[in-house]
Amino acid sequence: MNLRRDVFQAIADPTRREILNMVSQKPLNVNAVAGNFDVSRTAVYKHLKILIECGLVDVRQQGRERYCEARLERLSEVSEWVEQYRRFWDAKLDALENYLEVLQAKRNNDGQKNK
């Protein structure tokens, strides 16, 4: 069964984020990826499996070696999700800034009237 995982699940783990960072620089064979971590090779393979299942990494066979390559297009889902919250908070902060400017202007006007 080919379980399709969520890209958010894949990047939730720091080890998977590091693997993704490594293979985004250049394709690496599976052993080179595993050699960069202080966990078992089996644990690294499990992380790679999740990255593959969510479509962030492809593995291609080249001779006897298996190379991992990043497919970062799926990260656009994360970017779009974050963007909606950025727009929300930008609007809220702009409204706050406008409100504070009105308060400051009122305070300045009240201060000038009292002189």
C-alpha positions, -999 to 999 in steps of 0.1 A, spaced: 0 0 0 14 34 -10 4 57 18 5 94 7 18 115 35 13 152 42 41 175 35 36 192 69 42 158 86 74 154 66 89 188 77 77 185 113 107 164 122 142 182 124 160 151 111 138 151 80 143 188 75 181 183 77 179 155 52 158 177 29 183 205 33 212 182 24 197 167 -7 184 201 -19 221 211 -23 229 181 -45 218 145 -50 233 122 -24 234 85 -22 215 69 6 247 59 25 260 95 23 228 107 38 228 81 66 265 89 73 256 124 84 235 113 114 241 97 147 211 74 144 209 40 129 207 36 91 173 20 96 161 52 113 174 74 84 157 51 59 124 55 78 128 93 75 136 90 38 106 69 33 84 96 48 100 122 26 95 100 -5 59 93 4 50 130 6 68 137 -26 97 159 -13 124 134 -22 128 110 -52 152 81 -52 168 71 -84 189 40 -91 223 47 -107 242 15 -111 244 -1 -76 238 33 -59 205 49 -49 205 87 -50 182 110 -32 171 141 -49 149 169 -35 116 178 -51 109 211 -34 78 220 -54 56 204 -27 69 230 -2 46 255 -20 18 240 1 36 252 32 44 286 17 7 291 8 -5 281 42 20 304 59 11 332 35 -26 333 46 -15 339 82 11 365 72 -17 384 54 -40 381 84 -14 394 108 -2 421 85 -38 434 83 -42 432 121 -9 450 127 -17 477 101 -50 483 119 -32 485 152 -7 510 138 -35 531 124 -52 531 158 -21 541 176 -14 569 152 -50 582 158 -44 580 196 -11 598 193 -26 625 171 -54 630 196 -29 631 225 -8 657 206 -39 678 199 -51 676 235 -16 686 247 -16 716 225 -50 728 236 -39 727 273 -9 751 266 
